[in-house]
Amino acid sequence: MWPELQRYHFIDFVSSMSTMHRLHVMDRQYSEHTAPEVIDAFEKVVECYNEVPTEDNFLRMIYSYPSGFF
């Protein structure tokens, strides 16, 4: 839903914090409808990035970002 809102400008989000650059240290919360397997997989990707902060691990984390995350 959020990408559609942003794309067609029904609502604009203004944030001083870039999710992409803070994702690995944020207090992550997920929608109740996000599958536990998705949450577990994403948390493992974030953990991997935190252990070895390479560009490859960063990109893997960014592209694995679930839409059920708030």
C-alpha positions in Angstrom: 0.0 0.0 0.0 2.8 2.5 0.9 4.6 2.4 -2.4 1.3 3.2 -4.2 0.5 6.1 -1.9 4.0 7.5 -2.5 4.0 6.9 -6.2 0.7 8.7 -6.9 1.2 11.4 -4.3 -2.0 10.7 -2.3 0.3 11.3 0.6 3.9 12.4 0.9 6.2 11.1 3.6 8.8 13.5 5.0 11.4 11.9 7.2 14.6 13.2 8.6 15.9 9.6 9.0 16.7 7.5 5.9 15.4 4.0 6.5 17.9 2.6 4.0 20.9 3.9 6.0 19.5 3.2 9.5 17.8 -0.2 8.8 20.5 -2.2 10.5 20.2 -0.3 13.8 16.5 0.5 13.9 14.1 -1.1 16.4 12.3 -3.1 13.7 8.6 -3.8 14.1 6.6 -5.8 11.6 2.9 -6.0 10.6 1.0 -8.8 12.2 0.4 -10.1 8.7 4.1 -10.5 7.9 5.0 -14.2 7.7 7.3 -15.3 10.5 9.6 -17.0 8.0 10.0 -13.6 6.2 10.9 -11.9 9.5 13.4 -14.6 10.5 15.1 -14.5 7.0 15.3 -10.7 7.1 16.7 -10.6 10.6 19.4 -13.1 9.6 20.3 -10.8 6.6 20.6 -7.8 9.0 22.6 -9.8 11.4 25.0 -10.8 8.6 25.4 -7.2 7.6 26.1 -6.1 11.2 28.8 -8.8 11.5 30.4 -8.1 8.2 29.4 -4.6 6.9 30.4 -5.0 3.2 28.7 -3.4 0.3 27.4 -6.7 -0.9 25.8 -7.4 2.5 24.3 -3.9 2.6 22.7 -4.4 -0.8 21.4 -7.8 0.2 19.8 -6.2 3.3 18.3 -3.3 1.3 16.8 -5.6 -1.3 15.5 -8.0 1.3 13.5 -5.3 3.1 10.0 -6.7 3.7 7.0 -4.5 2.9 5.4 -5.5 6.3 8.1 -3.6 8.2 7.2 -0.3 9.8 
